[in-house]
Structures are given as structure tokens and as C-alpha cells.
Amino acid sequence: MNLYEVAREISNRLTATFLRAEDGHRPVHGAQAKFAKDPHWKDLILFYEYFHGDNGAGLGASHQTGWTGLVAATATVFHTISAEDWHRGARESLRPRDVPQAAADDEHFTVDEEEPFS
């Protein structure tokens, strides 16, 4: 595996903790059936401080800030950027595809062409 594939695999494993299984249960909610069955709660996703090593249940602080919020960012990266684009480091491939060019020229959407991943 190359570095991109390793990073994508880590992202997939982290993301799986928050995705619904066929029965509607998300591992992050542990044994709390309310989050899987109740229509008012089933779409609520909490980003916990840490997780149970065997079943993925969220433990500790359950607020929507912190390092676990990065799961959404990594899922977005690997959904929008192909391995070829990642390895090439092309500036155009790293811009969000639905952002107008004027917004894409903003410093937040650019990379240093000399060292694109530094």
C-alpha cells in the first residue's frame, strides 16, 4: 500500500464508526437503541472524546467539537480527491469542485507549488 491508500484505509475505518449498519445502528452509539430507532434521534451524530476498542461505542465527552470532527474532513478528502490527483499534487485537483474560481483563489484553497504537502 502507498501512503494515500493507508490514509484512505484509516479514514474508512474511522468513518465506519459513525455510519449506520443495515439495522440502523451506528457503532458510535453503543447500546443506546434510542439513537437507532427513534426518528427524532436517529440522525444525531455525536463526536465523542474516545471510543471503546471492541465495539466502537463513543465514550467521554459527547460534544461536536474536538479531534473526532476530523472524520468528516478525511471522508470529504477521500471522496473528492483521487489517488492520482493526490500523488500528482495538482493545484486544480485540491480545490473543491463546486466552488467558483474567485473563491477557489482564496488562500484557504491553494497549496504551495514548490512543496504541495508540507
Short mmCIF file of the C-alpha atoms (twelve columns), coordinates in Angstrom:
data_MODEL
# 
_entry.id   MODEL 
# 
loop_
_atom_site.group_PDB 
_atom_site.id 
_atom_site.type_symbol 
_atom_site.label_atom_id 
_atom_site.label_alt_id 
_atom_site.label_comp_id 
_atom_site.label_asym_id 
_atom_site.label_seq_id 
_atom_site.Cartn_x 
_atom_site.Cartn_y 
_atom_site.Cartn_z 
_atom_site.pdbx_PDB_model_num 
ATOM 1   C CA . MET A 1   0.000   0.000  0.000  1 
ATOM 2   C CA . ASN A 2   1.161   3.522  -0.674 1 
ATOM 3   C CA . LEU A 3   0.680   6.404  1.775  1 
ATOM 4   C CA . TYR A 4   -2.553  7.563  0.115  1 
ATOM 5   C CA . GLU A 5   -4.070  4.078  0.421  1 
ATOM 6   C CA . VAL A 6   -3.015  3.804  4.063  1 
ATOM 7   C CA . ALA A 7   -4.564  7.199  4.852  1 
ATOM 8   C CA . ARG A 8   -7.758  6.255  2.986  1 
ATOM 9   C CA . GLU A 9   -7.999  2.974  4.930  1 
ATOM 10  C CA . ILE A 10  -7.610  4.796  8.255  1 
ATOM 11  C CA . SER A 11  -10.265 7.276  7.148  1 
ATOM 12  C CA . ASN A 12  -12.634 4.454  6.136  1 
ATOM 13  C CA . ARG A 13  -12.190 2.725  9.487  1 
ATOM 14  C CA . LEU A 14  -12.817 5.930  11.426 1 
ATOM 15  C CA . THR A 15  -15.825 6.810  9.281  1 
ATOM 16  C CA . ALA A 16  -17.347 3.331  9.723  1 
ATOM 17  C CA . THR A 17  -17.753 4.075  13.422 1 
ATOM 18  C CA . PHE A 18  -20.311 6.751  12.503 1 
ATOM 19  C CA . LEU A 19  -22.157 5.022  9.630  1 
ATOM 20  C CA . ARG A 20  -25.438 3.124  10.012 1 
ATOM 21  C CA . ALA A 21  -25.483 -0.642 9.657  1 
ATOM 22  C CA . GLU A 22  -28.408 -2.363 7.914  1 
ATOM 23  C CA . ASP A 23  -30.314 -2.472 11.207 1 
ATOM 24  C CA . GLY A 24  -29.956 1.331  11.577 1 
ATOM 25  C CA . HIS A 25  -27.448 1.104  14.422 1 
ATOM 26  C CA . ARG A 26  -24.258 3.199  14.398 1 
ATOM 27  C CA . PRO A 27  -21.311 1.742  16.367 1 
ATOM 28  C CA . VAL A 28  -20.660 5.160  17.920 1 
ATOM 29  C CA . HIS A 29  -23.973 4.937  19.815 1 
ATOM 30  C CA . GLY A 30  -23.086 1.658  21.547 1 
ATOM 31  C CA . ALA A 31  -26.087 0.035  23.215 1 
ATOM 32  C CA . GLN A 32  -28.249 3.179  23.083 1 
ATOM 33  C CA . ALA A 33  -31.182 1.952  20.951 1 
ATOM 34  C CA . LYS A 34  -32.843 5.387  21.032 1 
ATOM 35  C CA . PHE A 35  -30.317 6.706  18.500 1 
ATOM 36  C CA . ALA A 36  -31.078 3.849  16.090 1 
ATOM 37  C CA . LYS A 37  -34.862 3.549  16.470 1 
ATOM 38  C CA . ASP A 38  -36.292 6.940  17.413 1 
ATOM 39  C CA . PRO A 39  -36.929 9.080  14.300 1 
ATOM 40  C CA . HIS A 40  -36.154 12.242 16.279 1 
ATOM 41  C CA . TRP A 41  -32.713 10.985 17.295 1 
ATOM 42  C CA . LYS A 42  -31.584 8.622  14.522 1 
ATOM 43  C CA . ASP A 43  -29.767 11.311 12.529 1 
ATOM 44  C CA . LEU A 44  -27.922 12.756 15.536 1 
ATOM 45  C CA . ILE A 45  -24.210 12.001 15.396 1 
ATOM 46  C CA . LEU A 46  -22.103 12.880 18.399 1 
ATOM 47  C CA . PHE A 47  -18.331 13.135 18.168 1 
ATOM 48  C CA . TYR A 48  -17.013 11.594 21.360 1 
ATOM 49  C CA . GLU A 49  -13.698 12.125 23.065 1 
ATOM 50  C CA . TYR A 50  -12.644 8.498  22.695 1 
ATOM 51  C CA . PHE A 51  -14.132 5.119  21.743 1 
ATOM 52  C CA . HIS A 52  -14.487 1.575  23.054 1 
ATOM 53  C CA . GLY A 53  -11.815 -0.567 21.391 1 
ATOM 54  C CA . ASP A 54  -14.042 -3.586 20.769 1 
ATOM 55  C CA . ASN A 55  -17.367 -2.145 19.655 1 
ATOM 56  C CA . GLY A 56  -16.657 1.499  18.718 1 
ATOM 57  C CA . ALA A 57  -19.088 2.961  21.247 1 
ATOM 58  C CA . GLY A 58  -18.407 6.606  21.997 1 
ATOM 59  C CA . LEU A 59  -17.066 7.363  25.463 1 
ATOM 60  C CA . GLY A 60  -16.139 10.511 27.346 1 
ATOM 61  C CA . ALA A 61  -17.273 13.965 26.317 1 
ATOM 62  C CA . SER A 62  -20.008 13.895 23.664 1 
ATOM 63  C CA . HIS A 63  -19.853 17.297 22.050 1 
ATOM 64  C CA . GLN A 64  -19.485 18.087 18.371 1 
ATOM 65  C CA . THR A 65  -16.030 19.564 18.580 1 
ATOM 66  C CA . GLY A 66  -12.597 18.103 19.002 1 
ATOM 67  C CA . TRP A 67  -10.374 15.740 17.091 1 
ATOM 68  C CA . THR A 68  -13.160 13.339 16.063 1 
ATOM 69  C CA . GLY A 69  -14.668 16.107 13.945 1 
ATOM 70  C CA . LEU A 70  -11.759 15.390 11.609 1 
ATOM 71  C CA . VAL A 71  -13.600 12.257 10.498 1 
ATOM 72  C CA . ALA A 72  -15.825 14.451 8.326  1 
ATOM 73  C CA . ALA A 73  -12.800 16.192 6.831  1 
ATOM 74  C CA . THR A 74  -10.994 12.965 5.944  1 
ATOM 75  C CA . ALA A 75  -14.143 11.466 4.458  1 
ATOM 76  C CA . THR A 76  -14.521 14.562 2.289  1 
ATOM 77  C CA . VAL A 77  -10.897 14.453 1.136  1 
ATOM 78  C CA . PHE A 78  -11.015 10.829 0.060  1 
ATOM 79  C CA . HIS A 79  -14.412 11.264 -1.581 1 
ATOM 80  C CA . THR A 80  -13.256 14.189 -3.745 1 
ATOM 81  C CA . ILE A 81  -9.556  13.602 -4.488 1 
ATOM 82  C CA . SER A 82  -8.349  10.569 -6.419 1 
ATOM 83  C CA . ALA A 83  -5.059  8.825  -5.690 1 
ATOM 84  C CA . GLU A 84  -3.676  10.082 -8.991 1 
ATOM 85  C CA . ASP A 85  -4.551  13.682 -8.163 1 
ATOM 86  C CA . TRP A 86  -3.125  13.282 -4.661 1 
ATOM 87  C CA . HIS A 87  0.190   11.921 -5.942 1 
ATOM 88  C CA . ARG A 88  0.426   14.459 -8.719 1 
ATOM 89  C CA . GLY A 89  -0.223  17.258 -6.236 1 
ATOM 90  C CA . ALA A 90  -2.010  19.222 -8.910 1 
ATOM 91  C CA . ARG A 91  -3.362  22.521 -7.626 1 
ATOM 92  C CA . GLU A 92  -6.644  22.189 -9.516 1 
ATOM 93  C CA . SER A 93  -7.357  18.739 -8.060 1 
ATOM 94  C CA . LEU A 94  -7.113  20.036 -4.492 1 
ATOM 95  C CA . ARG A 95  -9.754  22.730 -4.927 1 
ATOM 96  C CA . PRO A 96  -13.335 21.885 -4.050 1 
ATOM 97  C CA . ARG A 97  -15.062 21.104 -7.342 1 
ATOM 98  C CA . ASP A 98  -18.203 23.160 -6.727 1 
ATOM 99  C CA . VAL A 99  -16.508 26.389 -5.594 1 
ATOM 100 C CA . PRO A 100 -16.472 29.299 -8.056 1 
ATOM 101 C CA . GLN A 101 -12.992 30.223 -9.322 1 
ATOM 102 C CA . ALA A 102 -12.960 33.528 -7.408 1 
ATOM 103 C CA . ALA A 103 -13.492 31.675 -4.123 1 
ATOM 104 C CA . ALA A 104 -11.044 28.952 -5.127 1 
ATOM 105 C CA . ASP A 105 -8.324  31.588 -5.494 1 
ATOM 106 C CA . ASP A 106 -8.650  32.267 -1.774 1 
ATOM 107 C CA . GLU A 107 -5.590  31.264 0.257  1 
ATOM 108 C CA . HIS A 108 -7.560  28.524 2.038  1 
ATOM 109 C CA . PHE A 109 -7.941  26.531 -1.184 1 
ATOM 110 C CA . THR A 110 -4.402  26.681 -2.504 1 
ATOM 111 C CA . VAL A 111 -1.197  24.777 -1.938 1 
ATOM 112 C CA . ASP A 112 2.430   25.755 -2.243 1 
ATOM 113 C CA . GLU A 113 3.502   24.569 -5.691 1 
ATOM 114 C CA . GLU A 114 7.073   24.044 -4.513 1 
ATOM 115 C CA . GLU A 115 6.054   21.706 -1.678 1 
ATOM 116 C CA . PRO A 116 2.364   20.866 -2.092 1 
ATOM 117 C CA . PHE A 117 2.035   18.681 1.014  1 
ATOM 118 C CA . SER A 118 4.304   20.399 3.522  1 
# 
